[in-house]
Structure formats: C-alpha cells, structure tokens
C-alpha cells in the first residue's frame, strides 16, 4: 500500500464529523505553518517535511470527503498524469 492508500485508510476510519470546508480551513493553517518553516527564523518541531505532510494529509482527506468511494488507484492515476506534466514542464530539456 502506498502513502496515499494509508492516508485514505485512516481518513475512512476517522469518526469525527468534518466537512470539506473545515478540512480546507485546517489545510490553510497547515500551509501557514509550512510557510513559517520555510521562511521563519525559528524552526518548529515538525520541520518542513512534517508541515508538508500535514498539508498532504488534509489534501487527501478533502479528496475522500468530496468523493467517498475514491480509491488509491483513482488518485494515483491523477498523480501520474500530473507528474508527467510536471516533468515535461520543469524537467531537463
């Protein structure tokens, strides 16, 4: 199981009532924390990697809440397409 699969598994197990809006709000606070890790003077406990993972967890949770029957493979298909585009645009020519 990939990281995406693990995140989906946990997202499905969470019983706390949450909405796409509340998850998005939480993701925005995590994005601020990531910004602070990158540009701030005092590193936090989680560092850049920890804060980036927090943003990723929220993003996958939003996908799940928006489409509860989404599968790991559904997400990975989009990831592969986006990676190909990313590599084409920013990779060495």
FIMI-209476 format. One line per 3 residues: number of its first residue (from 0); for each residue x, y, z of C-alpha. Coordinates in nm, 2 decimals, m for minus. Last residue first. Layout:
// FIMI-209476
NUM> X Y Z | ...
This chain:
// FIMI-209476
92> 1.52 1.96 m2.19 | 1.57 1.90 m1.82 | 1.24 1.87 m1.63
89> 1.01 2.16 m1.55 | 0.73 2.14 m1.79 | 0.76 1.78 m1.91
86> 0.83 1.66 m1.55 | 0.53 1.85 m1.41 | 0.30 1.72 m1.69
83> 0.42 1.36 m1.63 | 0.38 1.41 m1.25 | 0.03 1.54 m1.31
80> m0.07 1.24 m1.51 | 0.09 1.00 m1.26 | m0.08 1.18 m0.97
77> m0.42 1.16 m1.15 | m0.38 0.79 m1.20 | m0.25 0.76 m0.84
74> m0.57 0.92 m0.70 | m0.80 0.68 m0.88 | m0.57 0.39 m0.79
71> m0.59 0.47 m0.41 | m0.97 0.46 m0.45 | m1.24 0.73 m0.43
68> m1.57 0.60 m0.30 | m1.61 0.89 m0.05 | m1.57 1.15 m0.32
65> m1.56 1.51 m0.17 | m1.48 1.37 0.17 | m1.21 1.14 0.03
62> m1.05 1.41 m0.19 | m1.06 1.65 0.11 | m0.88 1.39 0.32
59> m0.61 1.36 0.06 | m0.55 1.74 0.07 | m0.55 1.74 0.45
56> m0.29 1.46 0.47 | m0.08 1.64 0.21 | m0.08 1.97 0.41
53> 0.02 1.78 0.72 | 0.30 1.61 0.52 | 0.43 1.94 0.41
50> 0.44 2.05 0.78 | 0.63 1.74 0.88 | 0.88 1.77 0.60
47> 0.94 2.14 0.66 | 1.02 2.10 1.02 | 0.79 1.91 1.27
44> 0.92 2.07 1.59 | 0.94 2.42 1.45 | 1.24 2.61 1.31
41> 1.29 2.96 1.44 | 1.37 3.23 1.18 | 1.07 3.18 0.95
38> 1.08 3.15 0.58 | 1.04 2.77 0.51 | 0.91 2.66 0.84
35> 0.68 2.97 0.86 | 0.54 2.89 0.51 | 0.47 2.53 0.62
32> 0.29 2.66 0.93 | 0.08 2.89 0.70 | 0.00 2.59 0.48
29> m0.10 2.40 0.79 | m0.35 2.68 0.87 | m0.48 2.66 0.52
26> m0.52 2.28 0.55 | m0.73 2.33 0.86 | m0.96 2.56 0.67
23> m0.98 2.31 0.39 | m1.07 2.04 0.63 | m1.34 2.25 0.78
20> m1.48 2.33 0.44 | m1.46 1.98 0.31 | m1.66 1.88 0.61
17> m1.59 1.71 0.94 | m1.76 1.48 1.18 | m1.51 1.30 1.38
14> m1.53 0.93 1.31 | m1.20 0.89 1.14 | m1.16 0.54 1.00
11> m1.21 0.64 0.63 | m0.94 0.91 0.66 | m0.71 0.65 0.81
8> m0.75 0.41 0.51 | m0.72 0.70 0.27 | m0.39 0.82 0.42
5> m0.25 0.46 0.40 | m0.35 0.43 0.04 | m0.19 0.76 m0.05
2> 0.13 0.65 0.13 | 0.13 0.34 m0.09 | 0.00 0.00 0.00
